[in-house]
Amino acid sequence: MTTRVEAQKRVDQIQAFRRELDLLRANGHLQLSAEQNQAVDDYHSALSRELAATFDIDSDLRAKQLSLGMRIASFLGALSLAASVFFLFYRFWGELSVVSQVSILVAAPLLTFGFAVWLRARDFAGYFTKLAASVCFCCFILDVTMLGQIFNITPSPNAFLAWAVFAMILAYGMNTRLLLVAAILCMVIYLTARIGAWAGGYWADFTDRPENFLVSAASLLLASHFIDHRRFDGFAATYRVSGLLTVFVPLLVLSHWGEGSYLLFDEALIEGGYQILSFILAGLAIWLGIRRGLPDVVNTSVTFFIMMLYTKFYDWWWDIMPKYLFFLVGGLVAILLLLVLRRLRGLRPLAVTGGVS
C-alpha cells in the first residue's frame, strides 16, 4: 500500500525527470517522437493528479512553498492553542470544585484525542491533525500535573515516562515529528533521572552528572537504526540527531567541567580525556554519515566538531595571541576544514536499507 511519504517522493521524481528530460532535449542529446512525448507526459500528469487527489501532496514547486508556510502556521498555531489551554486552566481553576477539576482533567485529553483521531481520517495533509494532537498532548501534561497537585502526589520522574508514552502514541498515530521530539525529550529526562536516582542522587538533579545522558543517547541511536521508519517522514533523522545531541552536549560539558564526572581521576585529566573523546567521536560520526549518505548526521557532527575546535582555540590562545593573529588562525583552520570535508565528500555512500532509512 502506497503511503503519503512514498507518494510525495514519486511526484518529486516525476518533476525531476521532467526537468532532466527538458535539459536533454535542449542540448540535443535525446529526441523523442511527438507520440512518445505525449504518452510520457499524459502518464505522468495522470499519475500526479491521482496521487495529489488521494494524498493531498505537493505536486509542484509552488505547492511546496505554500506547504512550508502551512507547516509554520500549524506549528505556531499549535503553540498558541496549547498556551491558551494552559492559561485557561489556571485562570478559572480556583473557582471550580474538586469534582469539577478532576472531571475536566480526565475529559480534556480524551476529547481532544478523539477529535485528533477524527481529523486524521479526513485531513490527509495532516496540518490540522498535528495541531489538534499538540493541544491534546498539552491537555495530558496539565492532566498529570494538576492531578498530582490535587491529590498531593510526591513528584517523581514517572510523570515524564507517562508524557513520553502518550506523546509517542500521538507522534506515530498522527505522523507528527514535533510530538516525536517531545516524546524523546521526556524519555531522555526520565531515563537520565532514573539512572541518577539509582546512583544515589535525587532524581530532579539529573543534570549534575552529564554521563547519565549517554544511556539515553545509545537508546536513541539504536532506535534510529533498528526501527523501520519508512512510513514516517523524517522520524529516523529525528532519532539520529536527538541521539547525537544527547551524546555531544554532555561531552561538551564534561570537557570543561570534569568535576561532574563519575570518574575518580584528576579534574584536568578527565577534561582532557573527554576533549579527545569528543573529537574522535565527532570525526567518526562525520565519516560514517558520509559513508551512509546521512546528511543529518554529517551536519550535526560537523557543527559539534567545529564548536569543540574553536572552544579549544579560545582556551589555548585567546589570552596569549594578538587578536588579529587569533582570527587569522581561525580563518586558516576553517579553510583546512573545507579542504578535508571536500575530500571526504568524494567518498561513495554505502547503500542504506531496512530500518536505517
C-alpha positions as CSV (number, residue, x, y, z in Angstrom):
1,M,0.0,0.0,0.0
2,T,1.4,3.4,-1.0
3,T,1.9,5.9,1.8
4,R,1.8,9.7,1.7
5,V,5.6,9.8,2.0
6,E,6.1,7.4,-0.9
7,A,3.5,9.3,-3.0
8,Q,5.4,12.6,-2.4
9,K,8.7,11.0,-3.4
10,R,7.1,9.6,-6.5
11,V,5.8,13.1,-7.6
12,D,9.2,14.6,-6.8
13,Q,10.8,12.0,-9.0
14,I,8.4,12.9,-11.8
15,Q,9.2,16.6,-11.5
16,A,13.0,15.8,-11.6
17,F,12.5,13.5,-14.6
18,R,10.7,16.2,-16.5
19,R,13.4,18.8,-15.8
20,E,16.1,16.4,-16.9
21,L,14.2,15.5,-20.0
22,D,13.8,19.1,-21.0
23,L,17.5,19.7,-20.5
24,L,18.4,16.6,-22.6
25,R,16.1,17.9,-25.4
26,A,17.5,21.4,-25.3
27,N,21.1,20.0,-25.6
28,G,20.1,17.7,-28.4
29,H,21.1,14.5,-26.5
30,L,17.6,12.9,-26.7
31,Q,14.9,13.2,-29.3
32,L,11.5,11.5,-28.9
33,S,8.7,11.4,-31.3
34,A,5.6,13.5,-30.7
35,E,3.6,10.4,-29.8
36,Q,6.2,9.3,-27.3
37,N,6.4,12.7,-25.7
38,Q,2.7,12.9,-25.4
39,A,2.4,9.4,-23.9
40,V,5.0,10.0,-21.2
41,D,3.5,13.4,-20.4
42,D,0.0,12.1,-20.2
43,Y,1.1,9.2,-17.9
44,H,3.0,11.4,-15.5
45,S,0.2,14.0,-15.5
46,A,-2.5,11.4,-14.7
47,L,-0.3,9.8,-12.0
48,S,0.5,13.2,-10.4
49,R,-3.2,14.2,-10.3
50,E,-4.2,10.8,-8.9
51,L,-1.6,10.9,-6.1
52,A,-2.3,14.6,-5.3
53,A,-6.1,13.9,-5.1
54,T,-5.5,10.8,-2.9
55,F,-2.9,12.0,-0.5
56,D,-3.1,15.9,-0.7
57,I,0.6,16.1,-1.6
58,D,2.7,18.9,-3.2
59,S,2.6,18.4,-7.0
60,D,4.9,21.3,-7.9
61,L,7.3,23.9,-6.5
62,R,4.6,26.4,-5.8
63,A,2.7,23.9,-3.7
64,K,5.9,23.0,-1.8
65,Q,6.4,26.7,-1.0
66,L,2.8,27.0,0.3
67,S,3.2,23.8,2.3
68,L,6.2,25.2,4.1
69,G,4.1,28.2,5.1
70,M,1.3,25.9,6.2
71,R,3.7,23.9,8.4
72,I,5.0,27.1,10.0
73,A,1.4,28.3,10.6
74,S,0.5,24.8,12.0
75,F,3.4,24.9,14.4
76,L,2.7,28.4,15.6
77,G,-1.0,27.6,15.9
78,A,-0.2,24.5,18.0
79,L,2.0,26.5,20.3
80,S,-0.6,29.3,20.6
81,L,-3.5,26.9,21.3
82,A,-1.5,24.9,23.8
83,A,-0.6,28.1,25.7
84,S,-4.2,29.1,25.5
85,V,-5.4,25.9,27.1
86,F,-2.6,26.2,29.8
87,F,-3.6,29.7,30.8
88,L,-7.3,28.9,30.6
89,F,-6.9,26.2,33.1
90,Y,-5.1,28.5,35.5
91,R,-7.5,31.4,35.0
92,F,-10.6,29.6,36.3
93,W,-9.1,26.7,38.2
94,G,-9.5,28.1,41.7
95,E,-13.2,28.7,41.1
96,L,-14.1,25.1,40.5
97,S,-14.8,22.3,42.9
98,V,-12.5,19.2,43.2
99,V,-15.0,17.0,41.4
100,S,-15.3,19.5,38.5
101,Q,-11.5,19.8,38.4
102,V,-10.9,16.1,38.2
103,S,-13.7,15.7,35.6
104,I,-12.3,18.4,33.4
105,L,-8.8,16.9,33.7
106,V,-9.9,13.5,32.7
107,A,-12.2,14.6,29.9
108,A,-9.9,17.1,28.2
109,P,-7.2,14.8,26.9
110,L,-9.8,12.1,25.9
111,L,-11.9,14.6,24.0
112,T,-9.0,16.2,22.2
113,F,-7.6,12.8,21.4
114,G,-10.9,11.7,19.9
115,F,-11.0,14.9,17.9
116,A,-7.5,14.4,16.6
117,V,-8.3,10.8,15.5
118,W,-11.5,12.1,13.8
119,L,-9.4,14.7,11.9
120,R,-6.8,12.1,11.0
121,A,-9.3,10.2,8.8
122,R,-10.2,13.5,6.9
123,D,-7.0,15.6,6.9
124,F,-4.6,13.8,4.5
125,A,-2.0,16.6,4.7
126,G,-2.1,16.4,8.5
127,Y,-1.8,20.1,9.3
128,F,-5.0,20.3,11.4
129,T,-4.4,16.8,12.8
130,K,-1.0,17.8,14.1
131,L,-2.4,21.0,15.6
132,A,-5.1,19.0,17.4
133,A,-2.6,16.4,18.6
134,S,-0.4,19.1,20.1
135,V,-3.3,20.5,22.0
136,C,-4.1,17.0,23.2
137,F,-0.6,16.5,24.5
138,C,-0.7,19.8,26.3
139,C,-4.0,18.7,28.0
140,F,-2.4,15.5,29.1
141,I,0.6,17.3,30.6
142,L,-1.9,19.5,32.5
143,D,-3.9,16.4,33.5
144,V,-0.9,14.7,35.1
145,T,0.5,17.8,36.7
146,M,-2.8,19.1,38.2
147,L,-4.0,15.7,39.4
148,G,-0.6,15.4,41.2
149,Q,-1.2,18.8,42.9
150,I,-4.9,18.0,43.8
151,F,-4.1,14.7,45.5
152,N,-0.7,15.8,46.8
153,I,1.3,13.1,45.0
154,T,5.0,13.1,45.5
155,P,6.8,14.4,42.4
156,S,8.7,11.6,40.5
157,P,10.2,11.0,37.1
158,N,7.3,8.7,36.3
159,A,5.3,11.7,35.0
160,F,7.9,12.1,32.2
161,L,7.5,8.4,31.3
162,A,3.7,8.9,31.0
163,W,4.2,12.0,28.9
164,A,6.8,10.3,26.7
165,V,4.5,7.3,26.1
166,F,1.5,9.4,25.3
167,A,3.5,11.7,23.0
168,M,4.9,8.7,21.2
169,I,1.4,7.3,20.6
170,L,0.3,10.7,19.2
171,A,3.5,11.1,17.2
172,Y,3.2,7.7,15.4
173,G,-0.5,7.8,15.2
174,M,-0.7,11.3,13.7
175,N,2.8,11.2,12.0
176,T,4.0,14.3,13.9
177,R,7.7,15.0,14.3
178,L,7.1,17.8,16.8
179,L,5.4,15.4,19.2
180,L,8.2,12.8,18.5
181,V,10.7,15.4,19.7
182,A,8.6,16.0,22.8
183,A,8.4,12.2,23.4
184,I,12.2,11.9,23.0
185,L,12.9,14.8,25.4
186,C,10.5,13.4,28.0
187,M,12.1,9.9,27.7
188,V,15.6,11.2,27.9
189,I,14.7,13.1,31.1
190,Y,13.0,10.0,32.6
191,L,15.9,7.7,31.9
192,T,18.6,10.1,33.0
193,A,16.7,10.9,36.2
194,R,16.2,7.2,36.9
195,I,19.9,6.5,36.4
196,G,20.8,9.4,38.7
197,A,18.4,8.1,41.4
198,W,19.9,4.6,41.1
199,A,23.4,6.2,41.5
200,G,22.3,7.7,44.8
201,G,21.2,11.2,43.8
202,Y,17.9,13.0,43.9
203,W,16.1,12.4,40.6
204,A,15.5,16.1,39.9
205,D,19.2,16.8,40.0
206,F,19.8,14.6,36.9
207,T,21.8,17.3,35.1
208,D,24.5,17.1,37.9
209,R,26.0,14.1,36.2
210,P,26.2,14.6,32.4
211,E,27.3,11.0,31.9
212,N,23.8,9.8,32.8
213,F,22.6,11.0,29.4
214,L,24.8,8.6,27.5
215,V,22.4,5.7,28.1
216,S,19.6,7.6,26.5
217,A,21.8,8.6,23.6
218,A,22.7,5.0,22.9
219,S,19.0,4.0,23.0
220,L,18.0,6.8,20.5
221,L,20.8,5.8,18.1
222,L,19.8,2.1,18.3
223,A,16.1,3.1,17.7
224,S,17.1,5.0,14.6
225,H,18.9,2.0,13.2
226,F,16.6,-0.9,14.0
227,I,13.1,0.6,13.8
228,D,11.7,0.8,10.4
229,H,10.6,4.4,9.8
230,R,10.0,4.3,6.1
231,R,6.3,5.2,6.6
232,F,7.2,8.2,8.8
233,D,8.9,11.0,7.0
234,G,11.9,12.4,9.0
235,F,11.4,10.2,12.1
236,A,14.7,8.3,11.6
237,A,16.6,11.5,11.2
238,T,14.9,12.9,14.3
239,Y,16.1,9.9,16.3
240,R,19.7,10.2,14.9
241,V,20.0,14.0,15.5
242,S,18.5,13.6,19.0
243,G,20.9,10.8,19.8
244,L,23.9,12.7,18.6
245,L,23.0,15.8,20.6
246,T,22.4,13.6,23.7
247,V,26.0,12.4,23.2
248,F,27.7,15.6,22.2
249,V,26.2,18.1,24.6
250,P,27.2,16.0,27.7
251,L,30.7,15.5,26.2
252,L,31.0,19.3,25.6
253,V,30.0,19.9,29.3
254,L,32.4,17.3,30.7
255,S,35.3,18.5,28.5
256,H,35.1,21.8,30.6
257,W,33.7,20.5,33.9
258,G,35.5,17.4,35.0
259,E,34.0,17.7,38.4
260,G,30.7,16.5,37.1
261,S,32.1,13.1,36.1
262,Y,31.8,9.8,37.9
263,L,35.5,9.1,37.1
264,L,37.8,9.3,40.1
265,F,40.7,11.0,38.4
266,D,42.2,14.4,38.4
267,E,39.8,17.0,37.1
268,A,42.2,18.2,34.4
269,L,42.8,14.7,33.2
270,I,39.1,14.0,33.0
271,E,38.5,17.1,30.9
272,G,41.4,16.3,28.6
273,G,40.2,12.8,28.1
274,Y,36.7,13.9,27.2
275,Q,38.0,16.5,24.8
276,I,40.0,13.9,22.9
277,L,37.0,11.5,23.0
278,S,34.7,14.3,21.7
279,F,37.0,14.9,18.6
280,I,37.3,11.2,17.9
281,L,33.5,10.5,18.1
282,A,32.7,13.6,16.1
283,G,35.2,12.6,13.4
284,L,33.8,9.0,13.3
285,A,30.3,10.3,13.1
286,I,31.2,12.6,10.1
287,W,32.9,9.7,8.3
288,L,30.0,7.3,9.0
289,G,27.4,9.9,8.0
290,I,29.2,10.4,4.7
291,R,29.6,6.7,4.0
292,R,25.9,6.0,4.8
293,G,24.6,9.1,3.0
294,L,23.1,10.6,6.1
295,P,23.4,14.4,5.8
296,D,21.7,15.0,9.2
297,V,24.5,13.0,10.9
298,V,27.2,14.8,9.0
299,N,25.8,18.3,9.6
300,T,25.2,17.7,13.4
301,S,28.7,16.2,13.8
302,V,30.5,18.8,11.8
303,T,28.8,21.6,13.8
304,F,29.8,19.9,17.1
305,F,33.4,19.3,15.8
306,I,33.8,23.0,14.9
307,M,32.3,24.1,18.2
308,M,34.8,21.9,20.1
309,L,37.7,23.1,18.0
310,Y,37.1,26.8,18.3
311,T,36.4,26.4,22.1
312,K,39.8,24.8,22.5
313,F,41.4,27.6,20.4
314,Y,39.9,30.1,22.7
315,D,41.2,28.3,25.8
316,W,44.7,27.9,24.3
317,W,45.4,31.2,22.5
318,W,42.9,34.0,23.3
319,D,44.9,35.4,26.2
320,I,48.4,35.0,24.6
321,M,47.8,35.9,20.9
322,P,47.2,39.2,19.3
323,K,43.5,39.3,18.3
324,Y,44.4,39.7,14.6
325,L,46.6,36.6,14.7
326,F,43.9,34.6,16.6
327,F,41.3,35.3,14.0
328,L,43.8,34.7,11.2
329,V,44.5,31.2,12.6
330,G,40.7,30.6,12.9
331,G,40.2,31.5,9.3
332,L,43.1,29.3,8.1
333,V,41.7,26.4,10.2
334,A,38.3,26.9,8.5
335,I,39.9,26.7,5.1
336,L,41.7,23.5,6.2
337,L,38.4,22.0,7.3
338,L,36.8,22.9,4.0
339,L,39.5,21.0,2.2
340,V,39.2,18.0,4.4
341,L,35.4,17.9,4.1
342,R,35.7,18.3,0.4
343,R,37.9,15.3,0.3
344,L,35.5,13.3,2.5
345,R,32.6,14.3,0.3
346,G,34.2,12.3,-2.5
347,L,33.6,9.1,-0.6
348,R,31.0,6.9,-2.2
349,P,27.9,6.4,0.1
350,L,27.1,2.9,1.0
351,A,23.6,1.5,0.2
352,V,21.2,2.0,3.1
353,T,18.4,-0.5,3.5
354,G,15.9,-1.7,6.1
355,G,15.4,0.1,9.4
356,V,18.1,2.7,8.9
357,S,16.1,4.6,6.3
